[in-house]
Amino acid sequence: MLTRKQLELLDFINKRMARDGVPPSFDEMKEALDLRSKSGIHRLITALEERGFIRRLAHRARAIEIVKLPDALETPAQGFTPRVIEGDRSDPPPAAQPVEAAATELPVMGKIAAGVPIEAISEVSHTVAVPGQMLGNQGHHYALEVKGDSMIDAGINDGDVVVIRKTATAETGDIVVALVDGQEATLKRLRRKGNAIALEAANPAYETRVYRDDQVKVQGRLVGLIRTY
């Protein structure tokens, strides 16, 4: 049986992974649960792991996978669906198992910096097959290969392929493809601060960069990622 705080944290992680495809940072968990320090989050995470609700993934800073949800969080209409797809799995599913959604070939528009912004992406380098359930029924999508480690604490590693839903709008806290000054593209968490926009890394080695709102154009929002081992 989970305590109220454990249940609140598990619910927050589940909702953020369903929305962004990646887990929230420890700072975001602390803020969401109104705790004074991250040590409280560490204790809650450990308790959830010991009870078999989550699993921390090795060699990936703060990366969390939800294993199961208690009845209080699951409904018949909404269960947990992993949003990270692992590549290089060649064995087909047994013929008796139904296929939930056909894969869609998305264009991979080159590389996107998860670090210092690089030149804007504009050319298709190849395509990648993405499960239909990751894309949903709305909007157009494209994929980008991640270059750099500034989003590693959000579970996004160098070499991952991120799946992006095209949109020109985003809410504070969304992980977005941002075009800076019409020339440089970067993958960051967006936060609005009055008339300014902060592009926030998920790695303490990188500073948050703040721009005027007219300097930043949102090119899309993260909905999932594909990792090849």
trRosetta pair geometry for C-beta under 8 A, 3 or more apart (Angstrom, degrees):
i j d omega theta_ij theta_ji phi_ij phi_ji
2 6 4.1 -133 -169 94 101 121
2 7 4.6 129 112 -58 129 85
2 10 7.0 -54 -151 4 163 139
2 48 7.7 30 -120 -100 119 79
2 51 7.0 159 -83 108 87 172
2 53 7.6 27 -78 -40 130 155
2 70 6.2 -122 5 -36 127 153
3 6 4.6 95 52 7 77 105
3 7 7.0 -145 91 -5 39 88
3 47 7.8 -8 18 140 110 156
4 7 5.8 -59 -151 39 29 110
4 8 6.3 31 152 -22 65 107
5 8 5.5 -50 -144 35 33 114
5 9 6.3 32 157 -19 65 104
5 33 6.3 71 -151 -159 91 130
5 44 6.0 -106 131 -106 104 129
6 9 5.9 -55 -148 36 29 109
6 10 6.3 27 155 -16 64 108
6 44 5.6 -172 -99 -153 66 93
6 47 5.7 -90 -105 103 127 127
6 48 5.9 168 -159 -70 101 91
6 51 8.0 58 179 23 146 149
7 10 5.8 -54 -144 38 30 109
7 11 6.2 32 156 -20 64 108
7 70 7.0 -58 -117 39 98 140
7 72 6.4 -16 -148 88 131 141
7 73 7.3 -171 -162 -51 89 113
8 11 5.8 -58 -149 38 28 112
8 12 6.3 28 154 -20 64 107
8 32 7.9 -180 152 130 103 99
8 33 5.8 121 114 -111 126 98
9 12 5.7 -54 -147 35 32 111
9 13 6.3 30 156 -17 66 105
9 29 6.2 41 -138 -160 98 111
9 32 7.9 124 -111 92 60 117
9 33 6.0 -11 -78 -69 85 138
9 41 7.2 154 -125 -135 137 76
9 44 4.9 112 -5 148 166 140
9 45 7.5 -116 152 -68 147 62
9 48 6.9 -121 94 -46 120 142
10 13 5.9 -53 -145 37 31 110
10 14 6.2 32 155 -20 64 110
10 48 5.9 165 -76 -124 105 136
10 53 5.8 -40 -117 148 136 143
10 54 7.2 -150 -115 -42 93 114
10 66 7.5 110 -160 -123 87 113
10 69 7.0 152 154 -127 121 77
10 70 7.5 77 104 8 155 101
10 73 6.7 -108 115 -48 109 162
11 14 5.8 -56 -146 37 28 113
11 15 6.3 24 158 -16 64 108
11 73 5.5 -153 -95 -114 86 123
12 15 6.1 -58 -147 38 27 107
12 16 6.3 22 159 -15 64 110
12 24 6.8 -46 142 16 101 144
12 29 6.5 135 105 -123 139 73
12 32 4.9 117 -139 135 151 153
12 33 7.2 -110 -12 -54 157 90
13 16 6.0 -61 -146 40 27 107
13 17 6.2 23 158 -16 65 110
13 23 5.7 -5 -152 -139 95 98
13 24 6.5 -123 -109 22 62 97
13 29 7.3 9 -69 -100 90 112
13 54 7.2 1 108 -96 161 138
13 64 6.3 -58 -160 103 137 143
13 66 6.6 155 118 -69 114 113
14 17 6.0 -59 -146 38 26 107
14 18 6.3 26 155 -19 63 108
14 66 5.8 69 -94 -86 84 163
14 69 6.4 56 -100 -98 151 124
14 73 6.4 104 38 171 166 139
14 80 6.2 -89 -141 -99 108 108
15 18 5.6 -55 -147 37 31 112
15 19 6.3 24 156 -15 65 110
16 19 5.7 -59 -145 41 32 108
16 20 5.7 -13 172 19 71 114
16 22 7.8 -53 138 87 95 52
16 23 6.5 76 97 -150 118 39
16 24 4.5 -7 137 -42 172 100
16 28 7.6 108 -110 127 160 139
17 20 6.7 -67 -119 57 24 80
17 21 6.6 36 -168 -140 58 9
17 22 6.7 -138 -118 81 69 9
17 23 5.6 -10 -75 -82 101 59
17 66 6.7 -164 42 -6 161 121
17 80 8.0 26 90 -148 128 100
17 83 6.2 -176 168 15 85 125
18 80 7.7 -113 -72 -128 103 64
18 81 7.7 82 -113 48 86 84
18 83 7.4 167 -112 -44 32 130
20 24 8.0 107 36 -71 145 67
20 154 7.9 -78 139 -174 138 117
20 174 7.0 -178 -100 -140 103 56
20 175 5.5 86 -155 16 116 110
20 222 5.7 35 -166 91 75 107
20 223 7.7 -123 -160 -111 27 29
21 83 3.8 -135 -132 134 76 142
21 84 7.1 125 177 -62 89 66
21 134 7.8 51 -107 -154 124 100
21 163 7.4 165 -99 54 171 99
21 222 5.8 -120 42 144 121 96
21 223 5.6 99 -36 153 131 27
21 224 4.1 -161 -125 -94 144 43
21 225 6.0 136 142 -5 129 79
22 83 7.6 -102 -46 86 45 126
22 84 8.0 80 -91 -67 66 104
22 154 4.8 57 138 160 141 87
22 155 4.4 -174 -150 57 101 116
22 156 6.1 -39 -102 -45 154 92
22 175 6.8 24 39 -1 127 156
22 222 7.0 -11 3 131 113 141
22 225 7.0 41 -65 -1 103 125
23 62 7.1 -145 90 142 124 87
23 63 6.7 142 28 -146 126 43
23 64 4.4 82 -78 46 166 101
23 154 7.1 -173 68 -159 59 52
23 155 5.7 93 28 -23 87 134
24 28 3.9 -112 176 88 117 132
24 29 5.6 145 99 -52 119 78
24 32 7.3 44 123 -14 169 140
24 154 7.9 -26 -139 -124 22 81
25 28 4.8 98 55 6 76 101
25 29 7.1 -136 99 -4 42 86
25 62 6.6 35 -135 143 59 157
25 153 5.4 44 -116 133 101 114
25 154 6.3 -51 -62 -80 89 75
25 202 5.7 -154 -77 -139 123 101
26 29 5.4 -50 -147 36 37 114
26 30 6.3 41 152 -22 67 103
26 38 4.8 51 151 -142 123 120
26 41 5.2 149 -156 102 89 153
26 42 7.6 15 -138 -58 132 75
26 62 6.1 -111 -33 -128 98 135
26 153 7.9 -76 4 -179 88 120
27 30 5.7 -51 -149 34 31 113
27 31 6.4 29 153 -17 64 106
27 38 7.0 -46 -79 -83 52 116
28 31 5.7 -53 -145 38 33 110
28 32 6.1 34 155 -22 66 108
28 173 7.3 108 -128 -137 131 108
29 32 5.8 -56 -144 36 29 111
29 33 6.3 6 164 1 65 111
29 38 7.9 84 73 -129 104 79
29 41 4.8 102 106 -129 126 134
30 33 6.5 -72 -146 48 23 94
30 35 4.8 -96 -150 64 73 100
30 36 7.9 -81 -170 71 111 12
30 37 7.0 -90 -135 134 134 13
30 38 5.4 -73 -64 -88 135 64
30 40 7.2 110 -118 62 87 103
30 41 5.4 -82 -70 -39 80 130
31 34 7.4 24 -176 -75 31 42
33 40 7.6 -145 101 115 134 123
33 41 7.3 153 38 -87 139 89
33 44 7.8 -174 -89 -12 176 169
35 38 7.8 118 103 -85 124 26
35 40 4.2 -142 -165 70 143 143
35 41 6.4 177 61 -45 155 83
36 40 7.2 92 47 -8 67 134
37 40 5.9 116 72 -2 73 93
38 41 5.0 -47 -159 35 58 117
38 42 6.3 66 142 -25 76 96
39 42 5.4 -47 -151 31 38 116
39 43 6.7 39 150 -19 65 101
40 43 5.7 -52 -152 34 34 111
40 44 6.5 32 151 -16 66 106
41 44 5.6 -56 -147 39 35 110
41 45 6.1 37 154 -21 68 106
42 45 5.8 -53 -145 36 29 112
42 46 6.3 31 155 -20 63 106
43 46 5.8 -54 -149 36 30 112
43 47 6.4 30 153 -19 64 107
44 47 5.6 -54 -148 36 32 112
44 48 6.4 31 154 -17 65 106
45 48 5.8 -57 -149 38 30 109
45 49 6.3 29 153 -19 65 107
45 54 7.0 -73 -156 78 72 144
45 56 7.2 64 164 -65 117 118
45 64 7.3 -106 -142 -102 114 132
46 49 5.7 -57 -148 37 30 111
46 50 6.3 31 155 -20 65 107
47 50 5.8 -53 -145 36 30 111
47 51 6.4 18 157 -9 63 111
48 51 5.9 -64 -147 44 29 105
48 53 4.6 -75 -172 63 86 114
48 54 4.7 33 129 18 114 111
49 52 7.7 52 179 -65 31 22
49 53 7.5 -92 -76 53 25 70
49 54 5.4 -62 -82 77 66 85
49 55 6.6 105 -131 -105 91 35
49 56 6.1 -25 -101 -11 140 96
52 67 6.0 -92 167 85 66 145
52 68 6.7 12 130 32 90 117
53 66 6.9 -30 158 -151 72 74
53 67 6.1 177 177 51 20 95
53 68 5.8 -96 -127 66 57 75
53 69 7.2 73 -151 -99 100 34
53 70 7.3 -31 -109 -36 126 85
54 64 5.4 -13 -175 -172 126 105
54 65 6.6 148 -164 78 70 46
54 66 5.5 -43 -105 -107 78 50
54 67 6.1 -176 -103 3 17 90
55 64 7.4 144 74 -160 42 57
55 65 4.8 -20 62 64 93 100
55 67 5.4 84 -19 -51 101 112
56 63 7.0 114 -162 80 63 61
56 64 5.9 -35 -101 -103 61 67
56 65 7.9 176 -89 20 14 77
57 60 4.7 1 98 44 109 122
57 63 4.3 -44 48 99 114 115
57 64 7.3 -153 0 -84 89 17
57 65 5.9 82 -50 -16 106 108
57 155 7.9 77 43 -126 135 102
60 63 3.5 -6 116 7 118 140
60 152 7.3 -147 -159 -176 67 86
60 155 6.2 47 163 -126 125 66
60 157 6.7 -81 -121 -61 101 121
61 152 5.3 61 40 132 115 103
61 153 5.1 -52 110 -95 114 65
61 203 7.9 95 72 -107 151 83
62 153 4.8 33 42 -156 134 74
62 154 7.9 -5 92 -65 116 22
62 155 7.4 -106 96 -55 77 76
63 155 4.2 109 -115 -106 94 92
64 155 7.6 -94 26 -70 57 130
65 82 7.3 1 -150 -115 100 110
65 84 7.9 -83 -105 32 102 132
66 69 6.8 20 170 -61 125 85
66 80 5.3 -115 102 -156 130 155
68 80 7.6 -174 -137 30 25 139
69 73 4.4 -106 179 83 117 116
69 74 4.6 133 94 -50 121 102
69 79 7.2 -171 33 -152 130 67
69 80 5.5 147 -23 -27 120 119
70 73 5.6 83 61 14 73 97
70 74 7.2 -169 92 2 32 96
71 74 6.0 -71 -132 48 33 96
74 78 7.1 -156 -150 93 52 70
74 79 5.5 28 -144 -110 107 72
74 80 7.5 -71 -98 -17 104 83
75 78 5.1 38 55 40 95 86
75 79 7.9 -139 60 -60 46 61
81 133 6.5 -105 172 147 150 131
82 85 7.8 137 119 -70 104 53
83 134 6.4 116 -147 -125 73 95
83 223 7.5 -129 -163 152 126 57
83 224 4.5 -134 175 -115 94 93
83 225 7.4 66 129 24 89 65
84 155 7.5 -94 -78 153 136 128
84 224 7.1 -175 -83 -166 37 84
84 225 5.8 -9 -118 70 76 86
84 226 7.7 153 -165 -100 57 28
84 227 6.2 4 -177 4 104 112
85 130 7.3 171 22 -137 161 64
85 131 6.3 170 -93 2 142 112
85 134 6.9 -63 -35 -61 125 148
85 224 7.0 45 -5 161 100 123
85 225 7.5 -163 31 101 75 43
85 226 4.7 -25 72 -112 101 77
85 227 7.3 162 82 24 48 65
86 89 6.2 75 101 -30 94 121
86 226 7.8 164 -91 -163 12 63
86 227 5.6 -29 -112 74 61 88
86 228 7.4 125 -173 -99 55 33
86 229 6.5 -4 -165 -8 105 108
87 226 5.9 68 -50 167 104 100
87 227 6.5 -146 6 100 90 36
87 228 3.3 -30 59 -97 133 82
87 229 7.0 170 64 12 77 61
88 228 5.4 97 -16 -155 104 86
88 229 6.0 -119 49 55 131 69
93 97 4.7 -87 155 68 121 131
93 99 7.3 155 52 -85 141 81
94 97 5.0 92 66 -4 83 103
99 102 6.9 58 136 -77 129 56
100 131 7.8 34 74 -174 106 115
100 132 7.5 -157 108 63 81 104
100 133 5.8 5 116 -47 125 129
101 131 6.1 93 79 175 104 79
101 132 3.0 -123 148 66 120 118
101 133 4.7 155 24 -41 140 76
102 132 5.4 60 61 -34 50 131
103 129 4.2 24 160 -178 137 103
103 130 6.3 145 -160 66 82 29
103 131 5.6 -51 -102 -93 76 41
103 132 6.6 -131 -95 -32 23 77
104 129 7.2 146 70 -153 30 57
104 130 5.4 -31 64 64 83 87
104 131 7.9 31 16 135 79 7
104 132 5.8 101 -21 -88 102 72
104 135 6.1 -5 31 -15 143 156
104 141 7.7 86 104 61 138 128
105 127 4.5 22 -180 165 101 135
105 128 7.2 150 -150 71 59 26
105 129 5.8 -34 -91 -92 63 63
105 130 7.8 142 -105 16 15 79
106 127 6.3 156 75 -158 34 80
106 128 5.7 -26 60 62 88 79
106 129 7.9 146 14 -108 77 14
106 130 5.1 20 -6 0 121 127
106 141 5.6 -59 -119 110 129 100
106 142 5.8 161 179 -135 106 35
106 143 4.6 104 111 -16 125 106
106 163 6.8 104 47 -128 173 92
107 124 4.3 -65 -164 -124 120 116
107 126 8.0 165 -152 98 56 26
107 127 5.7 -50 -98 -101 42 78
107 142 5.4 -30 69 -137 87 95
107 143 6.9 -177 92 34 39 82
108 124 6.8 100 63 -158 49 68
108 125 5.3 -57 96 57 98 94
108 126 5.2 2 42 65 119 68
108 127 6.3 -179 -3 -106 86 20
108 128 5.4 74 -54 -13 111 107
108 142 7.6 147 -103 175 23 82
108 143 4.6 -42 -100 88 69 103
108 144 6.8 138 -160 -98 70 25
108 145 6.3 43 -174 -31 120 91
108 161 6.6 -61 -117 -140 117 121
109 121 4.5 96 135 147 103 127
109 122 7.3 36 -173 -68 106 4
109 123 7.0 138 -159 76 66 32
109 124 6.0 -48 -101 -95 57 53
109 125 7.2 114 -161 2 10 86
109 142 5.3 32 -21 159 119 132
109 143 7.1 158 7 75 76 47
109 144 5.6 -37 57 -89 88 82
110 121 4.3 -170 59 -137 118 106
110 122 7.7 11 5 33 139 39
110 123 6.0 72 -45 65 119 77
110 124 7.9 -128 -30 -118 76 15
110 125 5.2 119 -79 -29 55 119
110 144 6.8 -10 77 -136 54 82
110 145 7.0 -97 146 32 31 96
111 118 7.2 -1 103 72 100 152
111 121 7.1 -175 59 -92 37 119
111 144 6.7 100 -149 -178 20 87
111 145 4.7 -48 -103 77 71 95
111 146 7.4 79 -157 -164 79 3
111 147 4.5 44 175 -26 124 122
112 118 7.6 -180 -155 46 32 110
112 121 6.2 -57 -78 -30 80 137
112 144 4.0 36 -12 155 118 141
112 145 7.1 156 17 71 73 42
112 146 6.1 -36 68 -106 87 51
112 147 6.8 171 75 20 33 86
112 162 7.1 -62 48 40 136 124
112 177 6.2 -80 -137 -120 148 105
112 185 5.8 -79 -132 124 87 111
112 186 6.9 132 176 -138 88 23
112 187 4.9 82 133 -34 123 109
113 116 6.2 -64 167 78 146 44
113 117 5.6 160 62 -131 139 26
113 118 4.2 138 -39 -3 125 99
113 147 5.4 -44 -103 74 53 98
113 148 5.3 47 -165 0 67 140
113 150 7.9 34 152 22 78 125
113 184 7.9 -30 31 -180 134 95
113 185 7.0 138 23 95 89 67
113 186 5.0 -45 76 -114 96 76
113 187 6.9 -176 83 15 43 81
114 146 5.0 12 -15 -166 123 105
114 147 6.7 166 19 72 75 41
114 148 4.2 -168 68 81 68 100
114 149 6.6 103 101 -32 111 4
114 150 4.7 -165 148 48 72 84
114 151 4.2 -85 -161 7 127 105
114 152 7.8 124 134 -39 135 65
114 156 6.0 -167 -116 117 158 119
114 158 7.2 -142 52 -84 120 64
114 186 7.4 124 -99 -168 30 78
114 187 4.9 -37 -88 66 79 111
114 188 7.8 153 -136 -70 63 61
114 201 7.8 112 173 -133 74 90
115 147 7.2 -79 20 112 113 74
115 148 3.1 -130 -17 -156 115 152
115 149 6.9 43 -70 38 109 49
115 150 4.4 156 -87 -20 54 119
115 186 7.7 -127 60 -138 35 108
115 201 7.7 45 -110 -113 39 127
115 206 6.5 -141 -136 -99 60 141
116 148 7.6 -176 24 -107 59 154
116 186 7.7 -101 148 -103 21 128
117 180 5.4 -69 -110 30 171 133
117 184 3.5 76 142 155 126 123
117 185 6.4 155 -156 66 96 21
117 186 4.0 -82 -97 -49 82 116
118 147 7.0 11 -8 71 150 134
118 184 6.4 151 74 -149 16 87
118 185 6.7 -33 68 58 68 73
118 186 7.4 124 17 -80 63 75
119 183 6.9 -59 -133 167 63 75
119 184 6.5 -66 -101 -107 25 61
119 185 7.4 8 121 18 27 89
120 179 5.9 33 -110 -130 117 104
120 182 7.6 -48 -44 162 148 41
120 183 6.0 -135 -20 -179 109 25
120 184 6.4 -127 -52 -102 74 10
120 185 4.6 101 -118 -27 58 107
121 144 6.4 -144 -24 -118 174 115
121 185 5.5 -67 1 42 85 159
124 127 7.5 8 -178 -66 116 73
125 145 7.9 -42 51 -1 146 122
128 143 5.2 -48 41 54 126 168
128 161 5.8 140 -82 162 177 161
128 226 6.4 -174 162 50 141 162
130 134 5.6 -98 170 64 101 131
130 135 6.3 96 119 -48 121 109
130 141 7.3 -100 71 119 159 144
130 143 7.0 180 -54 -64 131 127
130 163 5.7 111 -130 -106 146 136
130 224 7.5 130 -157 82 117 133
130 226 7.0 -113 -103 -55 85 131
131 134 5.0 96 73 -4 85 103
131 135 7.8 -170 99 -5 51 88
132 135 5.8 -66 -157 37 43 108
133 136 7.8 42 -171 -64 36 46
134 163 6.1 54 142 81 127 168
134 223 6.5 125 165 126 82 104
134 224 4.4 -45 -164 -5 119 166
135 141 5.4 -103 -130 -18 108 155
135 163 7.3 -106 -85 169 76 136
135 165 7.7 140 -149 -88 67 98
135 223 7.1 87 -114 112 41 148
136 139 7.6 36 81 37 110 97
136 165 8.0 -3 43 -94 119 137
136 223 7.5 -106 2 -165 113 146
138 165 7.8 38 100 -155 81 134
139 165 4.7 53 113 -168 147 105
139 166 5.9 -175 -180 54 105 76
139 167 6.7 -35 -133 -61 142 92
140 165 7.5 129 78 -158 39 60
140 166 4.6 0 75 23 91 128
141 163 6.1 2 -175 -179 124 91
141 164 6.4 153 -156 81 71 48
141 165 5.4 -40 -97 -100 84 54
141 166 6.8 -145 -87 -10 28 82
141 223 7.2 -74 -120 38 120 137
142 164 5.6 -21 66 63 72 100
142 166 6.8 61 4 -56 98 97
142 220 7.1 -117 45 -78 95 167
143 161 5.2 16 178 174 119 106
143 162 6.7 163 -153 81 67 43
143 163 5.5 -31 -99 -100 85 58
143 164 6.9 161 -98 14 29 84
143 226 7.5 -9 -142 19 134 122
144 161 7.0 165 81 -155 32 63
144 162 5.4 -15 61 56 86 93
144 164 6.3 30 1 -13 106 127
144 177 6.9 120 -3 -95 155 132
144 187 7.3 -179 93 -63 139 126
145 159 7.0 -24 -171 -148 98 32
145 160 7.5 161 -153 89 55 36
145 161 5.5 -36 -96 -99 62 74
146 151 7.3 -96 -152 49 138 123
146 156 5.9 -175 -113 167 166 101
146 157 6.9 128 86 91 139 37
146 158 6.1 -135 112 -125 97 31
146 159 6.5 -32 68 33 87 19
146 160 4.6 14 23 60 127 82
146 161 7.3 -150 -4 -84 83 22
146 162 5.9 80 -54 -19 104 106
146 187 6.5 -63 -118 32 95 156
146 225 8.0 -3 -23 -138 130 125
147 158 6.5 34 -148 -141 31 85
148 151 7.8 79 103 11 93 83
148 158 5.9 177 59 -96 11 97
149 152 4.6 5 -175 -41 83 122
149 157 7.0 -4 -117 -147 78 55
149 158 5.3 -44 -67 -39 78 106
149 203 6.0 97 127 -87 79 163
150 188 7.6 -27 114 -98 124 85
150 201 4.0 -78 174 -141 105 119
150 202 6.9 107 143 44 59 59
150 203 4.7 -130 -148 31 44 124
150 205 7.5 -121 -111 73 73 90
150 206 4.3 14 -131 -10 112 161
151 154 4.8 -47 180 43 85 114
151 156 3.9 -8 111 65 116 121
151 175 7.3 83 -141 -142 136 129
151 187 6.1 -53 -32 112 148 107
151 188 7.3 -148 -77 -105 110 44
151 189 7.9 139 -119 -27 101 88
151 201 6.6 -121 -72 -157 57 67
151 202 4.6 54 -143 40 50 110
151 203 6.8 -78 -44 -21 15 103
152 155 7.7 68 -177 -62 37 9
152 156 6.6 -109 -89 69 31 58
152 157 6.0 56 -116 -99 83 61
152 158 7.9 -21 -80 -20 103 78
152 202 6.6 -164 50 101 42 94
152 203 5.3 61 34 -80 95 115
153 202 4.0 -143 62 156 91 91
153 203 5.6 169 -6 -75 104 56
153 204 7.9 68 -34 -19 147 73
154 175 6.6 137 167 -86 159 142
154 189 7.1 166 -72 -51 150 117
154 202 3.8 107 -22 46 97 178
155 225 7.8 177 120 38 96 146
156 160 5.7 -127 -161 53 67 150
156 162 6.7 10 -137 -78 122 118
156 175 7.8 158 -33 -169 148 154
156 187 7.2 -122 144 128 158 137
156 202 7.3 95 34 55 103 135
156 225 6.3 -173 -113 -82 85 162
157 160 5.0 109 59 -29 71 112
157 227 7.1 56 44 -117 117 117
159 227 8.0 71 107 -138 91 73
159 228 7.6 -102 150 52 106 89
160 225 5.0 7 169 -179 124 126
160 226 6.9 150 -170 72 75 47
160 227 5.3 -36 -116 -92 90 79
161 225 6.5 151 82 -163 49 70
161 226 4.3 -16 66 59 106 100
161 227 7.7 -168 27 -72 74 35
161 228 7.7 46 -2 -12 109 101
162 187 6.6 122 23 -125 165 150
162 222 5.7 -56 -175 -124 121 100
162 224 7.5 159 -160 92 57 42
162 225 4.9 -34 -106 -103 60 90
162 226 7.9 -160 -75 20 19 71
163 222 7.3 94 73 -157 56 60
163 223 5.3 -67 103 68 99 87
163 224 4.3 3 45 65 124 87
163 225 6.4 -155 7 -82 81 33
163 226 6.9 81 -39 -19 101 95
164 177 5.6 10 -133 -15 150 127
164 219 7.5 12 164 112 145 87
164 220 3.7 68 166 129 114 140
164 221 6.8 143 -156 64 73 27
164 222 6.2 -44 -102 -93 69 45
164 223 6.9 137 -124 12 19 88
165 220 5.8 166 78 -163 38 94
165 221 5.4 -21 58 59 94 83
165 223 4.9 69 -23 -30 105 130
166 219 7.3 -55 -133 164 70 59
166 220 4.9 -54 -103 -97 37 102
167 170 6.8 122 103 -63 118 77
167 218 6.5 -26 102 127 76 118
167 220 5.8 102 29 -124 68 44
167 221 5.4 -8 41 -4 126 102
168 217 7.0 -38 -147 -174 88 87
168 218 5.5 126 -165 75 36 93
168 219 7.7 9 -101 -100 57 25
169 218 6.3 141 -76 64 7 146
170 174 4.2 -131 -172 66 107 146
170 176 4.8 -52 -84 -76 167 139
170 190 5.2 79 108 54 134 151
170 218 4.8 179 -7 -125 113 155
170 221 5.5 156 -105 -85 106 111
171 174 5.3 106 58 -26 66 113
171 190 8.0 137 91 85 29 111
172 190 6.6 -118 -120 110 41 78
172 191 5.0 53 -148 -132 93 56
172 192 5.0 -97 -77 19 105 88
173 189 6.6 -23 -156 -172 31 107
173 190 7.5 -37 29 71 19 66
173 191 6.9 60 -54 -91 47 79
174 189 7.1 164 89 -148 31 64
174 190 5.5 -8 66 42 82 106
174 221 5.2 -49 179 -134 128 113
174 222 7.5 166 176 32 79 85
175 187 6.8 26 174 178 97 86
175 188 7.1 -151 -146 117 68 21
175 189 5.2 -43 -92 -90 68 67
175 190 7.6 161 -110 1 19 79
175 221 7.1 107 77 -162 56 67
175 222 4.1 -14 91 18 107 133
176 187 7.5 -169 93 -143 34 54
176 188 6.9 -23 58 67 73 61
176 189 7.7 102 13 -128 76 24
176 190 4.9 11 17 -24 126 123
176 218 5.1 -57 -175 -137 143 98
176 219 7.4 131 168 45 93 63
176 220 6.7 160 -157 86 73 43
176 221 5.3 -39 -103 -102 78 61
176 222 7.0 -123 -79 -12 28 83
177 185 6.1 -1 -176 -169 94 107
177 186 7.6 162 -151 80 53 31
177 187 5.9 -29 -96 -94 63 71
177 218 7.3 103 75 -166 60 58
177 219 4.2 -62 102 69 107 105
177 220 4.6 24 32 51 115 89
177 221 7.8 -123 13 -64 76 22
177 222 7.9 126 -30 -55 77 75
178 185 7.0 159 81 -150 43 56
178 186 5.7 -23 61 62 91 81
178 187 7.8 154 16 -98 78 22
178 188 6.0 -39 14 41 126 103
178 190 6.6 139 -67 -82 128 110
178 197 7.8 178 -141 137 143 136
178 199 5.7 -127 49 -104 159 128
178 216 5.2 -21 -169 -160 115 104
178 217 7.1 142 -160 71 62 40
178 218 6.1 -38 -103 -102 69 53
178 219 6.9 178 -98 10 16 91
179 182 6.4 40 149 -106 112 28
179 183 7.8 130 -177 34 87 26
179 184 7.2 147 -158 77 53 41
179 185 5.3 -25 -99 -94 68 77
179 216 7.1 139 71 -157 51 50
179 217 4.6 -21 60 64 104 94
179 218 7.8 -161 17 -75 82 6
179 219 5.3 87 -26 -42 104 117
180 183 7.0 -51 87 57 67 71
180 184 4.6 -25 58 69 101 97
180 185 7.5 -180 13 -83 78 25
180 186 6.7 16 -12 10 118 110
180 199 7.6 -69 -73 -22 122 155
180 211 6.3 -153 -136 -77 102 163
180 215 6.1 15 -157 150 70 94
180 216 5.9 -17 -102 -100 66 72
181 184 6.5 34 50 21 95 93
181 215 5.4 -15 -66 -160 69 90
182 217 7.4 51 -81 10 62 128
185 219 6.8 -23 -130 13 113 152
186 199 6.4 72 92 172 129 148
187 222 7.4 76 -157 -65 108 119
188 199 3.8 65 99 -177 158 91
188 200 5.9 138 175 51 103 39
188 201 6.3 -59 -127 -76 98 49
188 209 7.9 -80 -120 42 170 101
189 199 7.5 136 65 -163 44 48
189 200 4.4 -42 71 68 97 99
189 201 7.7 180 22 -74 93 5
189 202 6.5 87 -15 -52 122 98
190 197 6.3 -27 -157 -169 94 106
190 198 7.4 137 -161 77 44 57
190 199 6.4 -21 -100 -104 61 62
190 200 7.5 -176 -79 17 12 89
190 216 7.9 153 -127 153 114 146
190 218 7.1 -19 -72 -94 162 112
191 197 7.3 145 76 -163 45 56
191 198 4.4 -18 65 62 98 106
191 200 5.7 41 -1 -18 115 126
192 196 7.6 146 -163 85 52 50
192 197 5.9 -31 -106 -106 60 69
192 198 7.7 -159 -76 21 12 79
192 213 7.6 32 -134 -99 93 115
193 196 4.7 -24 74 72 93 98
193 197 7.3 166 26 -94 78 19
193 198 5.7 53 -7 -19 121 108
193 210 7.0 -39 46 -136 136 117
195 212 6.8 -13 137 -149 92 73
195 213 5.5 -106 180 -4 59 117
196 210 5.3 18 167 -178 130 102
196 211 6.6 156 -161 80 81 34
196 212 6.1 -65 -111 -107 69 34
196 213 6.3 -141 -114 -44 17 78
197 210 7.2 162 83 -153 39 58
197 211 5.4 -21 63 65 89 86
197 212 7.6 21 18 119 86 17
197 213 5.2 107 -26 -103 103 64
197 215 7.6 -153 43 63 113 88
197 216 4.6 -95 71 37 149 150
198 208 5.2 10 -174 169 111 118
198 209 7.1 153 -155 81 60 40
198 210 4.8 -27 -98 -98 76 79
198 211 7.9 159 -90 19 30 66
199 208 6.9 167 78 -162 46 69
199 209 5.0 -12 56 64 99 93
199 210 7.8 -173 18 -81 68 32
199 211 7.1 25 -8 3 105 109
199 216 7.1 179 -52 -115 113 141
200 208 4.7 -12 -109 -117 70 107
201 205 7.9 -84 123 66 150 61
201 206 3.7 52 8 85 173 123
201 207 7.4 77 14 66 124 17
201 208 6.6 -140 14 -83 78 59
203 206 5.1 59 78 13 96 104
211 215 4.0 -114 170 76 120 130
211 216 5.1 124 84 -38 135 107
212 215 4.7 97 61 -8 80 106
212 216 7.8 177 85 0 48 86
213 216 6.5 -71 -152 43 38 97
218 221 7.4 11 179 -59 121 79
222 225 7.4 -8 -165 -53 111 92
